[in-house]
Amino acid sequence: MADPRAFISFDYDHNDTEKTLFIGQAKNSKTPFNIQDWSAKSSMPQNEWEAIVKDKINKSNMLIVLVGKSMASATGVVKEIRMAREQNVPVFGVYVGGADSSSNLPDGLARNRTIKWEWDNIANAITQMMGEGKNKK
């Protein structure tokens, strides 16, 4: 199988820099997965955004949530997690931007599935996701 494909969910208003760094580091890591930057480049009607995102999540093997300190205000992240769950796409989170185990998590993301930004941990989580949900063989 080709490298797993990950959809990255993040708080656009507060963690766009961390998303850029995460994608850049992922390209240089030994972690075997592909990230497609499917961030909306312009504003669009909500129903159009939801249809596009749902399709992109469905084409992914997993959803990785970049968990920053302001997740309580990230309504789009909550919708993306819900879409992933509805399509049996496994989800895990990575703390970014100074967030940690005391930070708020978006609805639908379990604390025990949210990890520190360390590439060995991320590689292990990706391996785990490839045995869950729609990725089960």
ROKOLZA-735275 format. One record per residue (C-alpha): residue number from 1; x, y, z; residue in three letters. Coordinates in nm, 4 decimals. Each point is the difference from the previous one (the first is absolute). Example, Ala and Ser with C-alpha at 12.3 -4.5 7.8 and 13.67 -1.06 7.14 Angstrom:
REM residues 2
bapa n: 1; x: 1.2300; y: -0.4500; z: 0.7800; res: ala
bapa n: 2; x: 0.1370; y: 0.3440; z: -0.0660; res: ser
REM end
This chain:
REM residues 137
bapa n: 1; x: 0.0000; y: 0.0000; z: 0.0000; res: met
bapa n: 2; x: 0.1183; y: 0.3530; z: -0.0701; res: ala
bapa n: 3; x: 0.0696; y: 0.2224; z: 0.2950; res: asp
bapa n: 4; x: -0.3146; y: 0.0791; z: 0.1981; res: pro
bapa n: 5; x: -0.1762; y: 0.3265; z: -0.0782; res: arg
bapa n: 6; x: -0.0774; y: 0.2372; z: 0.2860; res: ala
bapa n: 7; x: -0.2514; y: 0.2836; z: 0.0108; res: phe
bapa n: 8; x: 0.1229; y: 0.2737; z: 0.2340; res: ile
bapa n: 9; x: -0.2620; y: 0.1775; z: 0.2098; res: ser
bapa n: 10; x: 0.1043; y: 0.3199; z: 0.1773; res: phe
bapa n: 11; x: -0.1241; y: 0.3314; z: 0.1318; res: asp
bapa n: 12; x: 0.0538; y: 0.2273; z: -0.2998; res: tyr
bapa n: 13; x: -0.0254; y: 0.3159; z: 0.2114; res: asp
bapa n: 14; x: 0.2590; y: -0.1051; z: 0.2591; res: his
bapa n: 15; x: 0.2189; y: -0.2852; z: -0.1297; res: asn
bapa n: 16; x: 0.0678; y: 0.0615; z: -0.3698; res: asp
bapa n: 17; x: 0.3744; y: 0.0439; z: 0.0738; res: thr
bapa n: 18; x: 0.0144; y: -0.3305; z: 0.1879; res: glu
bapa n: 19; x: -0.1820; y: -0.1705; z: -0.2888; res: lys
bapa n: 20; x: 0.2614; y: 0.1309; z: -0.2435; res: thr
bapa n: 21; x: 0.2843; y: -0.1153; z: 0.2258; res: leu
bapa n: 22; x: -0.1610; y: -0.3419; z: 0.0545; res: phe
bapa n: 23; x: -0.0403; y: -0.0582; z: -0.3738; res: ile
bapa n: 24; x: 0.3565; y: 0.1168; z: -0.0675; res: gly
bapa n: 25; x: 0.1487; y: -0.2203; z: 0.2702; res: gln
bapa n: 26; x: -0.2085; y: -0.2970; z: -0.1125; res: ala
bapa n: 27; x: 0.1587; y: 0.0203; z: -0.3440; res: lys
bapa n: 28; x: 0.3452; y: -0.0255; z: 0.1595; res: asn
bapa n: 29; x: -0.0861; y: -0.2638; z: 0.2612; res: ser
bapa n: 30; x: 0.0364; y: -0.3744; z: -0.0348; res: lys
bapa n: 31; x: -0.3682; y: -0.0312; z: 0.0823; res: thr
bapa n: 32; x: -0.1699; y: -0.1806; z: -0.2893; res: pro
bapa n: 33; x: -0.3073; y: 0.2055; z: -0.0874; res: phe
bapa n: 34; x: -0.1150; y: 0.2612; z: -0.2465; res: asn
bapa n: 35; x: -0.1683; y: 0.3227; z: 0.0915; res: ile
bapa n: 36; x: -0.2091; y: 0.1831; z: -0.2518; res: gln
bapa n: 37; x: -0.0424; y: 0.3680; z: 0.0831; res: asp
bapa n: 38; x: -0.3708; y: 0.0276; z: -0.0638; res: trp
bapa n: 39; x: -0.0503; y: 0.3239; z: 0.1872; res: ser
bapa n: 40; x: -0.2606; y: 0.2228; z: -0.1569; res: ala
bapa n: 41; x: 0.1796; y: 0.2770; z: -0.1867; res: lys
bapa n: 42; x: -0.3051; y: 0.2243; z: -0.0064; res: ser
bapa n: 43; x: -0.3280; y: 0.0474; z: 0.1767; res: ser
bapa n: 44; x: -0.2939; y: -0.2032; z: -0.1289; res: met
bapa n: 45; x: -0.3556; y: -0.0829; z: 0.1055; res: pro
bapa n: 46; x: -0.0167; y: -0.2353; z: 0.2985; res: gln
bapa n: 47; x: -0.1815; y: -0.2808; z: -0.1837; res: asn
bapa n: 48; x: 0.2563; y: 0.0076; z: -0.2813; res: glu
bapa n: 49; x: 0.2886; y: -0.0094; z: 0.2509; res: trp
bapa n: 50; x: -0.1593; y: -0.2941; z: 0.1835; res: glu
bapa n: 51; x: -0.0472; y: -0.2020; z: -0.3211; res: ala
bapa n: 52; x: 0.3591; y: 0.0592; z: -0.1126; res: ile
bapa n: 53; x: 0.1493; y: -0.0794; z: 0.3416; res: val
bapa n: 54; x: -0.2129; y: -0.3119; z: 0.0460; res: lys
bapa n: 55; x: 0.1212; y: -0.1322; z: -0.3348; res: asp
bapa n: 56; x: 0.3646; y: 0.0745; z: 0.0832; res: lys
bapa n: 57; x: -0.0253; y: -0.1666; z: 0.3412; res: ile
bapa n: 58; x: -0.1581; y: -0.3046; z: -0.1653; res: asn
bapa n: 59; x: 0.3026; y: -0.0254; z: -0.2317; res: lys
bapa n: 60; x: 0.2345; y: -0.0022; z: 0.3021; res: ser
bapa n: 61; x: 0.1164; y: -0.2838; z: 0.2235; res: asn
bapa n: 62; x: -0.0102; y: 0.2149; z: 0.3121; res: met
bapa n: 63; x: -0.0737; y: 0.3436; z: 0.1371; res: leu
bapa n: 64; x: 0.2713; y: 0.1665; z: 0.2082; res: ile
bapa n: 65; x: -0.1231; y: 0.2851; z: 0.2192; res: val
bapa n: 66; x: 0.2591; y: 0.2637; z: 0.0874; res: leu
bapa n: 67; x: -0.1154; y: 0.0949; z: 0.3494; res: val
bapa n: 68; x: 0.0849; y: 0.3571; z: 0.0943; res: gly
bapa n: 69; x: -0.0918; y: 0.2042; z: 0.3051; res: lys
bapa n: 70; x: -0.3130; y: 0.1522; z: -0.1589; res: ser
bapa n: 71; x: -0.1815; y: -0.3151; z: -0.1105; res: met
bapa n: 72; x: -0.3216; y: 0.1014; z: 0.1752; res: ala
bapa n: 73; x: -0.0619; y: 0.2559; z: -0.2767; res: ser
bapa n: 74; x: 0.0872; y: -0.2338; z: -0.2902; res: ala
bapa n: 75; x: -0.3458; y: -0.1058; z: -0.1182; res: thr
bapa n: 76; x: 0.1343; y: -0.1212; z: -0.3361; res: gly
bapa n: 77; x: 0.2312; y: -0.2461; z: 0.1775; res: val
bapa n: 78; x: -0.2961; y: -0.1488; z: 0.1880; res: val
bapa n: 79; x: -0.1859; y: -0.0419; z: -0.3302; res: lys
bapa n: 80; x: 0.3010; y: -0.1674; z: -0.1617; res: glu
bapa n: 81; x: 0.0331; y: -0.2450; z: 0.2912; res: ile
bapa n: 82; x: -0.3715; y: -0.0818; z: -0.0295; res: arg
bapa n: 83; x: 0.0342; y: -0.0535; z: -0.3770; res: met
bapa n: 84; x: 0.2951; y: -0.2335; z: 0.0560; res: ala
bapa n: 85; x: -0.1932; y: -0.2025; z: 0.2583; res: arg
bapa n: 86; x: -0.3018; y: -0.0257; z: -0.2324; res: glu
bapa n: 87; x: 0.2272; y: -0.1397; z: -0.2742; res: gln
bapa n: 88; x: 0.1892; y: -0.2385; z: 0.2325; res: asn
bapa n: 89; x: 0.3251; y: 0.1963; z: -0.0439; res: val
bapa n: 90; x: 0.2247; y: -0.0356; z: 0.3096; res: pro
bapa n: 91; x: 0.0915; y: 0.3185; z: 0.1867; res: val
bapa n: 92; x: 0.2845; y: 0.1038; z: 0.2277; res: phe
bapa n: 93; x: 0.1311; y: 0.3317; z: 0.1250; res: gly
bapa n: 94; x: 0.3403; y: 0.1663; z: 0.0364; res: val
bapa n: 95; x: 0.0573; y: 0.2837; z: 0.2484; res: tyr
bapa n: 96; x: 0.1370; y: 0.3164; z: -0.1690; res: val
bapa n: 97; x: 0.0609; y: 0.3632; z: 0.0873; res: gly
bapa n: 98; x: 0.0663; y: -0.0554; z: 0.3692; res: gly
bapa n: 99; x: -0.3102; y: -0.2141; z: 0.0548; res: ala
bapa n: 100; x: 0.0350; y: -0.3002; z: 0.2291; res: asp
bapa n: 101; x: -0.2016; y: -0.2569; z: 0.1911; res: ser
bapa n: 102; x: -0.1709; y: 0.2765; z: 0.1989; res: ser
bapa n: 103; x: -0.1245; y: 0.1772; z: -0.3149; res: ser
bapa n: 104; x: -0.3597; y: -0.0228; z: -0.1207; res: asn
bapa n: 105; x: -0.0645; y: -0.2611; z: -0.2661; res: leu
bapa n: 106; x: -0.2577; y: 0.0361; z: -0.2754; res: pro
bapa n: 107; x: -0.3150; y: -0.2106; z: 0.0365; res: asp
bapa n: 108; x: 0.0539; y: -0.3488; z: -0.1348; res: gly
bapa n: 109; x: 0.3759; y: -0.0203; z: 0.0658; res: leu
bapa n: 110; x: 0.1007; y: -0.2201; z: 0.2920; res: ala
bapa n: 111; x: 0.2804; y: 0.1069; z: 0.2349; res: arg
bapa n: 112; x: 0.1601; y: -0.3457; z: -0.0251; res: asn
bapa n: 113; x: 0.0246; y: 0.0451; z: -0.3781; res: arg
bapa n: 114; x: 0.1811; y: 0.3338; z: 0.0200; res: thr
bapa n: 115; x: 0.3797; y: -0.0017; z: 0.0133; res: ile
bapa n: 116; x: 0.3039; y: 0.2261; z: 0.0185; res: lys
bapa n: 117; x: 0.1540; y: 0.1260; z: -0.3235; res: trp
bapa n: 118; x: 0.2776; y: -0.2591; z: -0.0155; res: glu
bapa n: 119; x: 0.0502; y: -0.1820; z: -0.3295; res: trp
bapa n: 120; x: 0.0565; y: -0.3432; z: 0.1562; res: asp
bapa n: 121; x: -0.3362; y: 0.0350; z: 0.1801; res: asn
bapa n: 122; x: -0.1668; y: 0.1205; z: -0.3186; res: ile
bapa n: 123; x: 0.1431; y: -0.2948; z: -0.1967; res: ala
bapa n: 124; x: -0.1377; y: -0.2399; z: 0.2629; res: asn
bapa n: 125; x: -0.3422; y: 0.1683; z: -0.0120; res: ala
bapa n: 126; x: -0.0067; y: -0.0232; z: -0.3802; res: ile
bapa n: 127; x: 0.0802; y: -0.3709; z: 0.0190; res: thr
bapa n: 128; x: -0.2837; y: -0.0407; z: 0.2513; res: gln
bapa n: 129; x: -0.2450; y: 0.1949; z: -0.2214; res: met
bapa n: 130; x: 0.0799; y: -0.2287; z: -0.2934; res: met
bapa n: 131; x: -0.1476; y: -0.2897; z: 0.1990; res: gly
bapa n: 132; x: -0.3192; y: 0.1832; z: 0.0988; res: glu
bapa n: 133; x: -0.3266; y: 0.1097; z: -0.1572; res: gly
bapa n: 134; x: -0.0184; y: -0.0174; z: -0.3773; res: lys
bapa n: 135; x: 0.3688; y: -0.1023; z: -0.0124; res: asn
bapa n: 136; x: -0.0591; y: -0.3392; z: 0.1654; res: lys
bapa n: 137; x: 0.0770; y: -0.2898; z: -0.2256; res: lys
REM end
